[in-house]
Amino acid sequence: MEAFLYQASVYLAAAVIAVPIAARLGLGSVLGYLAAGIIIGPVLGLVGSETQELQHFAEFGIVMMLFLIGLELEPQALWAMRHKLIGLGGLQILLSTLALMGAAMVAGEPWQVSLAIGLALSLSSTAIVLQTLSEKGLMQTGGGRASFSVLLTQDIAVIPILAFMPLLAVQSAINITDDGSIQRAVSTMVEHDGSLSLVKGLPGWAVTLVTIGAVGMIILAGIYLTRPVFRYIHAANLREMYTALALLIVVGISFLMTLVGLSPALGAFLAGVVLANSEFRHELESDLTPFKGLLLGLFFITVGAGINYRLFLADPGDLIGLALLVILAKGSILYFVGRAFGLKRRNRWLFTLGLAQAGEFGFVLLSFSRQLDVIPPALTEKLLLVIALSMLITPLLFITYDILSKHLGDAKPEHEPDEIDEEGPVIIAGIGRFGQIVNRLVRASGVKTVVLDYDMKAIQLMRRFGVKGFLGDPTRPELLKAAGIAKARVLVVALDDPKKTLMMVSQVRRMRPDLHIIARAHDRTHVFELYKAGANDIVRELFDSSLRAGRYVLENIGLSEYEAAQAEQTFYAHDRMTVRDLADYWKPGVPSSLNKAYIARARELEKDLETALLELAEQKDQKQA
């Protein structure tokens, strides 16, 4: 018990110390977890032989992650991805396997060993890539979606690869034995694993039937059993039972998949897709997300802690070189595949740098190959270290992408800008949720507007409702000139991107010092930036709606509509005055939390607001008396 508590304390302390530091430095949590593992493992030696066993437990984080991803994907969405799954993912696996197999053969390895190496190293790290894409908000980009498609294809491909590996062992036995001992070699291959399995010893057709039956059970249970079971749990009125049920679903499916020889991660993903349309989806997400985060973090720590530092120190240059060679080879293929499938520059680099490493399934395939005597033990140890090193390098590749993305732009826009043939007194840049309301009010009042937006879907949607808009980047001076910026009386900057909003206000103010500019602000800091850039009226996108919600609260705790409206108006007037006042204390590039003068003045103004609202309450009491 003491040993367990000690190890738990070491792992948790390492995570709590290293991950926040890495996050604050902008390196991401994954690199923090890996660094924590290296420190408590090879560097300080605080953890030992239990790391490998703990890694198998921590791999449940990958299973939970794929289950949660499946919950976000409806079956129709998965079907719509079939071309990317087969084409993009399949081509990447094929070309990467052939390239790495060729490199191994050039190094003098037999073709069976080379093919096993190529298959193992062709797979990328689902855990690291998806975690990093989610943290950086890149999952919904073109490069993020393409990366997810390839990772999903790789996870599916693990199953046929595992089924294919024994054939390489048989071929190896044929090549290396000439004494009729093929049967003995095959028996060794099938007896290496004493784990429980329903398909061991069954003929091929029976294995197929059992596999189809297991998948069918998951689908039918997801459709017909989840509602009755959740209602039964709900009747108990115990919050922890929901968590227990969520864990049971994931663990039970993983166990079933293991029995029939399939990937637990794939089974969990399939279950998630089946439950994507369920009303209990959000309940499952909220229950499992904390477990997923902790287990994934534990998995990354065990990767760092499990590095064989003696083998690494024996020849660090060779091992780092091999890891970089794997990244370079896979990266070149990914860049070619991304270009062939039409990914734009920024998305293509995200796709290339994000997937260039080897992954956790490589550990599984290499260990399986060693058990089958396909790859010699010494070479397997070396390759396992190469995979771990490539995973350690991955966060640095994402940092490289962050640097590149600031200087990259798509070489050519997806759609040519429209030719603008109208002018009006009001120009509205951006026709999203914010700009639509402004445009409707102004046009309904009989004032002509010229609408600009770089989102083709938004422009097409407005045209269906009879509102004419022009496609193009509103920040381009030539587009603004064509829209009549020289004669316009008001410009409304309603763009979603705060940086583009600021850039547009600055350049338009230089073009037209007399133009009245109304700008949409993301937050108070953005208000100060726009104020300095020259905007006349600045509207925080959530301020008015939040103020109205606060008025509703006051109305429902005892204040009359008039009294709540007075409080709202007082707050509104005070906040406008506060923003103008604090703008003199705000310093560009200095966080408000570190600006002592700003904080002191904000506190004084907050006390003034409290005093003003208390005076309103006292006036109410006096009238009632």
N, C-alpha and C positions, 0 to 999 in steps of 0.2 A: 504493500500500500504506500509506504514511504517513497519507494522508487517511482511509482506512478505519479504521485503528487509532485515529486521533484522534477520529473520530465515535463509534466504539464506546466509547471511554473516557468521552466526554462523557455519552452516554446511560446507561451503567452507573453512573457516579458520581452522576448526578442521581437515579437510582432508589434507589441505596444510601443516599443522604443523606436524601432527602425522604420516602420511604415509611415508614421506621421512625418518623420524627418524627410523621407523620400518624397512624400506628397507635397510637402512645403517647398522642396527644391524643384518641383515640377517634373520629377522622374517617374511618377506613377506608383501605385501600390505594389504592382508585380515585382518591380526591381527592389522595392523595400523588403518584401517577403524573401526573395532570393538572397539578398544581402544578409538578412537576419539568419537564414539557414547556414550560409557560409561562415558567419562569425561564430555561431554556437557549435558548428560541426568541425570543419577542417582547421579553423583558426584557434578556437579556444578548447575544442574537444569536450564540450559539455554534454554532448549526446553521442551515443555509440551505435551498437548493432541493431537497436530497435527501430532505427530510421526506416529501413526497408519495409518492415511490417507495418509501421505507421503510415507509410506511403500508400499501401493498398487500401487502408481505411480512408485516407484522405481523398482517394480517387472518387469517393462518393460525391465529392464536390462537383466533379465533372458530370456525373450522372444527373445530379440535381440541376445543374446549369442547363443541360440539354432538355430536361423536363420543363423548366421554366421558359426556355426558348420555344419549345413546342406549344406552350400555352398561348404564346403571342402569335402563333401562325394558324390560321384557319386552313382546313383541307384544300379549299379553293386556291389559297395563296401558295400552298405547297405545290399544287398541280401547275400553277402558273410558272413556277420556278423550274419545271422539268428540263427545259432546254439548257439552263445554266448548270443544273446538277449533272446532266449527262455530258454536255458539250464542254463547258468551262472546267468543271471539276474532273471529269474523265480525262480530258486532254492533259491537264496539269499532272495528274498521277502517272499517265502513260509516259509523257516526255521526261518527267523527273526521274522515273524509274529507269528508263533507258539510258539517260545521261549518267546517272550515278553508277549504274551497272557497268557502263563502258569505262568509267574512271577506275572502278575496282578491278576490272579485267586488265586494264593497262598496268595496274600496280602488281599484276601477277596472280590474282585470285582466280580459282576455277569459276566457270560460268554459273554453277549452282549457288556458290557462296556470293558471287557478285550480284546475282538476281535477288537473293534474299536481302542483301545490303541495300540495293536500290529500292526495293519495296518498303523496307523499314524507314529509310531516310526520306522517302518521298512524301511522307505524311507530316503535316504541320501541327503546331500546338493549339488545339481547340481552346484549352483553358486560358492560356496567356493571351491569345489574339482576341477572343470574345470579351474577356475581362477588360482589356485595354481599350477596345473599340467602344465598349459601354461607358467606361470612365471618361473618355475623351469626347463622347457624343458623336461618334463617327459611324454608328451602326446603320443609320438610315441614309448615308451617302452612297453614291454609286459604287465606290471602292469597298465600303463596308458590306453592302449587300452581296457583291461579288465574292468577297472573302468568306462570308457566311455560307454561300452556296458551295464553295470549294471545300470548306471544312466539313460541311454536312456530307458531301460526297465521300470525303476521306473516311469519316466515321462509318459510313455504310460499307465502304470498301474493305474495312478491316475484316469483315466476316469472310468474304471469298478469299482474302489473302491468307487468313488463318487456315482455311480449308485447303489452300494450295500448297502451303509449306511442307506438309508430309510428302508430297510428290517430289519435292526437291531432295528430301532425305532419301527416298527410294532410289532416285536417280543417282544420288551420291553413293549409296550402297552398291549399286550396280557397277559404278565406275571404279570403286576402290576395293571391291572384293571379287575374287575369281574362284572361290572355293564353295560356291553354292550356298552362301550364308545369308541370302537376301531375306529369307523368312525370319531369321533371327534378328536381322536389323529392323525389319518392320515391326516385330513383336516388341522390340525395345522402344520403338517410337510410340506405340499405342499404350504402353504400360507406364510411361514416365509420370503420368498425372493420376493420382488416386482420388481426385475430386469427384463428387457426386454428379452424375449425368444421366439423363434419360435416354440419350441417343447413342451412348457408347455401345459398340458391338452391333448396332442395327444396320441393315442394308441401306443403301442410298435412298431408295424410294420411301422407306419408312422414316428416315431422318427428315426428308422433305415434308412428309405429312405431319410429323410432330411439330416441325417449325411453323408450318402454315396454321396448324391448330392453335399454337401458342399465340401467334399474332392475332388470329381471329378472336381468341378469348379476351385479349386486351381491348380490342375494338368493341366487342359486344358488352364487356363489363363497363367500359367508359360510357357507352350510350344508354344502357338500361339499368345499371346498378348504382351509379353515382348519386342520383337524386334520392332514392330510398335510403341509402346509407347516410347521406348528409342530413336527411330529415330525422333519422334515428339518433344521430349524434346531437343534432340541434335540440332534441327533446331532453337530453341530459343537462343542458344549460351549463356546461363546463367548458370554458375557453380552451383548456389544455387538450381536450379531446379532439378539437379540430387539428391541432398541431400533430397529435398522435396519428390521426387518420391520414394527414398529408404525408407523414414519414412512412406510414404503412404502405401507401400507394407506391411510393418510389422504391422502397426496399423490397416489397413483394414482387413488383415487376422485374426488378434487377435479379432477384432470385430465380424467377421463372425463366428469364432469358438465359441465365447461366445454366440452368438444367437442360435447355435444348441447344446449348452451344452457341448462342447468339450474344452480341454485345449488350451489356446492361444499359450502356448509354443510348444505344439505338432504340431499345425497348422503351426507355423512359421518354425519349423524344417522341416516339409514336404515341404513347399515352398522353403526352402533353398536347399533341395535335388533335387527338380525339376529344379532349376536354376543353379545347380552345373556345368552343361555342357554349360551354356550360356557364350557368349563372354563378357557379362556385369558383370560377377561375381566379378572381381577385382574392378570394379567401385563401386558396392554395398558394398563390404568389406571396402573400404577406406572411404566411406561416413558414414557408421554405426558404425565403430569401436570406434570413440571418444564418441558417445552417449552411446554405450554399457558400456564402461569403467566408465563413470561418473555415469550412473544409477546403475550399480552394486555396485560401491563404496557407493552411497547414500543408497542402500538397506542394505549394511553391517553396515553403520552408524546407520540406523534406528533400526536394530536388537539390537545393543549395547545400543542405547538410550531408547529403549522400555522395557528394563528389569524392572520388578516390584521390586524395591529395598526393599520396605516395606515387601513384602512377602518373599523376599530372606533373609532379616535380621531377620525375625521371626524364621527361622529355616535353616540357611545356610548349616549346616552339612548334614541334610537330603536331601536337594535339590542337593548339589554337589555329594553326595553319589549315588542318583538316576541317575544323569547324567553319572557318572563313570560306574554305573551298566549297563546302556544302551550301552555305548561304549564297555564295556567288553563283554557283551552278543553278540552284533553284530560283534565285532571283532573276537570272537571265531568262529562264524559261517562263517564269510568271510574267515578266515584262512583255515577252513575245505573245503569250496567250492573252494577256489583257489588251494588248494592241489589236490582236486579231478579232477580239470580241467588242471592239469599239469603245473601250474605256478611255475617258478623257485624261489629260496629263496628270492632274492632281489625284484623281481616283486611281489611275494606273500605278502611280508611285506608292499610294497607300496599299494597294493590292500586292505590289511587288515586295515592298519592305516588310509588310505585316506578316506574310506567309513564308518568308524565305528560310525560316528555321526548321529544324526537325522537331518532333513533338513527343508527347507522353505515350502515344500508341507505339512509337518506335521502341520504347523500353519493353513493351509487351511482346512485340514481334521479335526483337533480338533475343529476349529471354526464351521465348518459345523455340526459336531457331537453334539456340544452344542446347536446349533439352532434346531436340531432335538430332543433334550432331550435324546440323547443316553448317553452322559457323563455329570455328574453334573457340574454346573458352577465352584464350588470351586476346583474340581479335574482338570478341564480344565485349570484354571489359573496356577495351580501347574505344569501341564504337559507342558504348553507353556514355562514356565520358564526353565524346564528341557531341552527342545529342544534348547532354546537360549544358555544355559550353555554348552551343548554339541557342539554347533557350535563355541562357544568361545574357547573351548579346542582344536578344530581341527587344528589350526596352530601349536600348540605345538606337536600334533601327527606327523605332517609333519617334524617338527624339529627332533623329535625322529627318524623318518625314515632316515633323512639325516645322523644322527650319526650312526645308524645301518648299512646303506648302505656302509659306509667306511670300515666296518669290515666283511661285508657279501660278499660271492661270491657264484656263483652257484656250488652246490656240485659236479656236474658232467657235463662235456662239452656235448653239444648236439651231437657232432660228435667226434669220436676217431681220434687223429692225424694220418696222413699218415706215412708210413715207407719210409724214404728218402733213395733212392738208387742211387743218383747222386751227384757229386761234380763239382764245377766250380770256376774259379778265381774271379767271382763276385757274391755276395749274395745280393738279393733284398728282404727286409722285408717290405711287404705291397704292394698290387697290385691294389690299388684304382686309382683314376684319375691321381695322381702324379706318382706313381710307374709304371703305364702302359706305360707312355711316355718314362721314363728312360729305361725300359726293352726293348721296341721296338727299340730305337736307338742303344742300346748296342748290342742286338742280330742281328740287321740288319747289324751291322759293323763286324759281324763274331766272336763275343766274347760270350762264353757260360755263361749263368746265371742260378742260382738256386733261384727260387721264393718261398717265404714263406708268408702265410697269414692265419689269424684265421677266416676269413669270407668264409664260404662254398660257398655262392652264387658267390662271386668274383672268387674263384678258378674254379668253374664249368663253369662260363662264359668264362674265359681264355682258358679252355680246349676245348670249342667249336670252338675257333679260332686257335686251334692247338698249344697253348702255355702251356707247362706242368708246373704246380705249385703244391706245397705240402701244405696240410692243417695242421695247428698247430699254437701254440702261439710262435711267433718269439722271445719273451723275455725269453723263457725257455732255460737254458744253454744246456740241453741234446739235444734239437732240433737243436741248432746252431752247436753243435759238430757233429751231424749226417749229417748236411748240409756241413761240411768241413770247419768250421771257422778256424781250425788250419792251413789250407793251403791256404785259400783265400787271395787275394791281396786287394780287395776292398769290403766294406760293405756299402750298401745304405739303410738307415733307412727311409722309406717312410710311416710310420704309421700315421693314422688319429689322434690318441690320443697323445697330447703333453706330458702327464705324462709318458706314456709307451715309447715314443721316448727317453725321458731323461733317464729313467731307463735302457733301452737297451744300449744306448751309454755308460753309466757309467760302466755297467757290462762287456761289450765287451772290453772296454779300459783296464779293469783289466785283462781280459783273454788274450788279444793280444795288448801289448803296441805299437807294430810296424805296426798294421793294419791301412790302410787308411780308415777313416770313413766319409761318406757323409751323412748328416742328413737334414731332412725336418723340418723347423721351422715354428711355427704358427705366431709369431710376434717378435718384436725386443727383448723383455724380454726373450722370449724362446731362441733367438739366444745367448744371454749372458749365459744362463743356460747351453746350449749345448757346448758353448765354454769352460766353466769351467769344464764340464764333459769330455772333450777330443775329441770332433769332429774336424776333419781337415777342411772340407768344409761344410758350412752351407747355405742352400738355403731357403729363406723365400718363402712360397708357392704362394704368390700373388705379390711378388716384381717384377719379370721379366715381368709378364703380365701387371702390372700397369705402368712400365717404358715404355713398348712398346705403351700403350695407350697414354701416355704423348707425345711420339714422334709423333704419328699421329696428336695430337692436334697442335703441332708446325708446322707440314707440312701443315696443313690446315688454318693457320693464316698468311702465307706468307713466312715461311722459306723453303729453298730447302731441298730435301731429305738428301743431304750431311750435311747441317748445322744442321738439326734436329738430325741426327745420331751423329754428334760431341757433341751436347748438351747432348744427351742420354749417350754417353760414358763418358763424363766428370762427369755427375751426378753419374753414376755407380761406377766409380773409387773413387770419393769423398765419396760415401756412404760406400763403403767397408772400406776405411780408417777411416771413422767416427765410424763405429761399433767397429773396433779394438781399437780405442782410448777410446771410451766411456765405453768399457768393464772394464777398470781400475777404472772407477768412479762408476760403478754399484755395488750395495750392495744387496745380496740375502735377500728377505723378506721385503725390504724397497721399497715402490712404488716410481717410478721415479718422480712422481709429488711432492714428499716430500723430494727428494734428492737435496739439494741446489747446491752442487758442480756439480752434473750431469747436472742439468738444465743450470747452468752458462756455462759449457763447450759445451753443445749442442747448445746454442745460438752463441757462438764464431764460432763453426764449420759451422753453418748455414750461418753466414755472409761470411765466407770463400767461401762457395759454390756460394753465390750470386756474389761475386767478380770474381770468375772464369768464371761464365757464362756471366757476363758483359764484361769481357776481350774478350771472343769469339765474342760477338756482335760488339765490337769496331774494332776487326780485320776484321770482315766482312765489316764494313763501310769503313775502310781504303782501302781495296781491290777494293771496288766499286768506291771510289774516284780516 
